[in-house]
Structures are given as C-alpha cells and as structure tokens.
Amino acid sequence: MLELILLLLSLVISTVASIVGLGGGVFFVPLLVLGFGVETQKAVSTSLLAMSFTTASATLAYAKQGRINYKVGVLLDLLDVPGAMIGVYLANIVSSRMLAFLFGVFLLAISTQLFRKTRNLEESSMTEKTSMDKLTVKMVCLALFASFASGVVAGMLGAGGGTVDETIMILGMGMPVKEAAATSVFGMALTNTAAVILHFQAGNIVTPNYAIPIVIGGLCGSQLGPRLSKRLKEEALRKILAAVFILIALRMILIQLT
C-alpha cells in the first residue's frame, strides 16, 4: 500500500515538476521527511536518485518537441560537478535539523521566484519567437554561474537546482518560459546524476522501498508532463505552486524552531 501511494504521488509530482521545469526534489524531500519520517540525508539521496531518472526521461520528451536550447543547456552543465561536490560536503557537515531548516528557506526562495515569473510571464511570452542561438558574453557568464550554483543546491539540498537555472534564463537572459523549462530539465540531468554518485561515495544510503516506486511514478510523470505543457497555461499553475511551496516551507521551518 505504501509503495502504491508513493508511486501515485510521484506520478503527480513529476508531471507538475516537468511542466514547470523543476526536477521534483522540492516536493520529494519534504514528502519523505514530513510525510514518511525519513531522515533528511536519506531523503535527499533518495530524491536525487529518482530525479536522475525523471530528468533524463523528461529531456527525451522535450528533445522530441524541439524546445531545448542545447547551447545554454551545455553551459549549465559545465560547473555542476564541482558545485555538487561542495554541496555534498556541506550536506555531510551540517546536521539534519539544519538541513531541514535550510530547505525550508530554499522553498521560500523558490516561491518568490515563481511569483516573479508569474508577473513576468506576459513579457516573457512576447519574446517566445526570438532566437536564442547567438550567445553573448553576458549570457555565457550567467549560464556558468547558474551551473555552479545549481550544483551546490543539488548536492546540499537534494533539489536539482532547476530553480536557479530557470530564474537566470528567464530574468537574466530573457528566454521564453517554456524554452527555459525544457532547457532547465536538460541541464539538471547531469547535475542530479553527479550528485547521486557523490552521495553514494559519501556513504549516504538510499531507501529502496521508497526509491523504487518514486522512480517508476517519476518516469511516467516525466513523459506526461511535457505533453500536457503544450496545452496548459502556466500563470495559474505557477501561483498554485508558489502557494504550496510557502506552506511546506513554513511547516519545515517552524518544526525545526520548536
């Protein structure tokens, strides 16, 4: 019964996450910690393992739609590994209690980003047909910074860092939201895989009875999400996600303060 519940939750989470260009760690980690009582480090490792499969699956789906900016996506991968190494190191020297608190703060930052994206959605859609083929020096620098920062986030907090990537692509580079979401998923694929390997090397254990149903549900959801994204408007969805993130973040922060 537990496995079926996790599979269905993973299906929903991965569907929504792939639509907005996130890896799903922002859902999976608090779900495992708050809903199933899993230790934060184990939840992070389990989440990263699941996301390494789901982001790869979503990348294939978006590639078929031709929505990935590969030049920016490759840049987003260049500094992921050193960033993830630092993130994993921080995860092993900081207590589980502190990690949960930091994750709550991280979720608040994500919700702010989602609200900002909603306000900028109309402006972003005006540039939807603009070519992003020519990379400027500013764009390269922004992409490299996003690459390193997303690696740190993925290694330390169990999230793929897609929020960092998307914020910089949309607000810094002026990339259309749907293209940024697809490129973010592509960029996260290597980040998550590298973070999983580093967590295993550090001795962080994945819980198989949680990981297997999450991976199965995630693979299905990461194929469904890109198909639905063609038909869905993002503004209302982003507002809902931001509100959910705020509630989860406040709960995690308050639990650690009590």
N, C-alpha and C positions, 0 to 999 in steps of 0.2 A: 504493500500500500504506500509506504514511504517513497519507494522508487517511482511509482506511478505519479505521485504528487509532484516530485521533483522534475520528472520528465515533462509534465504539462506546464509547470511554472517556467521551466527552461525554454519550452517552445514559445510561450508568450513573451518572455523577456528577450529572447534572441530575435524574435520577429520585430519587436518595437526597437530594440537597440540597433539592428541592421538598417532599419528605415532612417534613423537619425544619425547614423554613422558612428555609433559607440560600440565598444566590444562587449558590454554587458556586465563587466566587473562591478560597476556602480550599483547593480542590482544583486548580483550573485553573492558578493561578500556580505552585505548586510542581511540578506536572506539566510545564509548559512549561520551567521553569528547570532542574529536576533531570533530567527525562526526555528533553528535546529540546534542551537547551543554549541556550535563548532568553534574551537579556538581560532583566534584571528589569523595566526600564521598558517594553520591548516586550511582555513577558508580562502586565504589569499592564494595558496598553492593550487588548491582545487579549482578555484575560479580561473586562474591563469591557464591551467591545463585545458579546461573547457573552451576558453576563448581562443586558444591556439588552433583548435579545430573549427570553431564557428567563424572566425575572421577569415580563415583560408577558404571556407565554403562560400561566404558572402562575397569574397573577392572574385571568385569564379563567376558568380551570378552577375555582379556588376561589370565584369570584363565583357561578358556576352552582350550587355546593353551599351557598351562603349562609353561609359560615364566616368572612367578613371583617368585622371591626369597622371600619366606614368612618370613624367619628368619630376614633378613635385613629389610624387609618391616615393621615388627612389631616394630623393634628398631627405625625406622624412625617415628613412631607414639608416642613414649613414652613421649617425651617432647614437642609435638606440642601444647598442650593446654596452658601450661604456657607461651610458646613463643608467641602464638596467643593473649593471654591476654595482654602481653606487647605491641604487635603490635597494637592492637585496642586502647590501652591507648595513644600510640604515635599518632595514626591517629586522635584522638579527641582533642589533644592539639596543633597540627600543622595545619596551615592554608591550605586551598585548593590549593592556589598558590604554597606553599612549597611542598605539596604532589605531585603535578604535576611535579615539578622540580625534586623531588627525584625519581619519577617514570621514568623520562627520563634518569637519571643517572643509575637507575636499568636496563633499557633496554640496555644501552651501555655495562654494565657488562655482560648481557646475550649474546650479540652479540660476545663479546670477548670469552666467554665460547664456543659458537657454533663454532667459527673458530678454537679454540684449539681442540675441539672434532673432527673436520674435519681432522686436521693434525695428530691426534692420532687414527683415525679410523682404519687404516690398522693394527696398533699394537694391538688395542683392539680386532679386529676380529680374531687375532691369538690365543686369549685365549677363543674363543667362546665356546669351548667344555670343558673348565676347570671347575671342580666342585667348587662351592662356598659354599658347605654345612658346612664346618668347619670354624667357625668364630674365628678369633684371637682377642686378647685384643685390638690391634690397630683398627681393623675393627669395634668392638663394640663402641670404643670411637669416631671414625669418624662418625658412624651412629647416635649416641646420639647428637653429635654436630650439624650434619645436621638437626636432628629432631627439635632442639630448634631454629636454625637459620631460617629454613623454616617456622616455626610457626610465628616468628616475621614478616617475609616478607609477609606471607599470611594475617595476621591481619592488617598490616600497609599499604601495597600497593595493596592488592586485588589479588595478584598472589599466586598460590598455593605453591610456594616455591620449585617446582619441579626442577628448575634450580640448586638450592643449593644441593638438594639430588643427582641429576644426576652427577654433577661435582665431588662430593666426591666419589660416587660409581665408576665412570669410572676412574678418575685420581688418587684417593686415594686408592681404593680397587682393581682396575684392573678388574672390572666387564665388560663383553661384553656390547656393546651399546644397543642392543635390549633387553637384560635382564634388564639392568638398566632403560630403558624407561618404561617397564612394571611394574617393582618394584616401580618406582617413582610415577606412576599413582596410584598404590595401596596405597602407603604411603600418597599421597595427599588427599585421600578420607576423612579420619578423620580430617585432618587439615582444609580443606575447610568447613566441617560441623561445626566444633567447632568455626571457625571464623565467620560463618553466625550467629550462636546463640549469640555470644558475641556482634556482631554489632547490632542485634535486641535489646539486653538488653541495649546497649548504646544509643538507640533511633535513630540509623541511618536507614533511610527509603529506601526501595526498590521500584523502579518504575515498577509497574505491567505490563504496556503496553510495556515495554522493556524486562522485565524479562521472561514473558511467551513465546514469540517467540524464545528468545535465548535458553531457556531450551528445547523447542521442537526440534529445529535445532541441539542443542548440543547432545541430546540423540541419534539422528540419526547418527550424525557425529562420535560420540564416539564408535559406533558399526562398522561403515565403516572403520575408521582409522586402527584398529588392523588387519582387514582383508587385507587391502592394504599393510600394513607394511611387510607382508610376501613376497611381490613381488618387493617392491621398494628398490633401493639403497639409503642410507642415505646421502652420501657425498654431492651430488649436492643440495639436499633439505636443508641441514644444511647451506650451503653457501648462498642460497637464503634467508633463514630465517634470517641469521645474517645481510644481507644487508638491509632487510626490517626493522629489529629492529633498525638499526642505523639511518635510515631515520625518523622513528617515534620518536625515542629518541631525535634527533637533533631538530625536529619540536617542540616537547613539551618543551624542554629546552629553545629554542630561543623565544617561545611565552611568557614564564614566565620572560625572561630577558628584553623584550621590554615594 
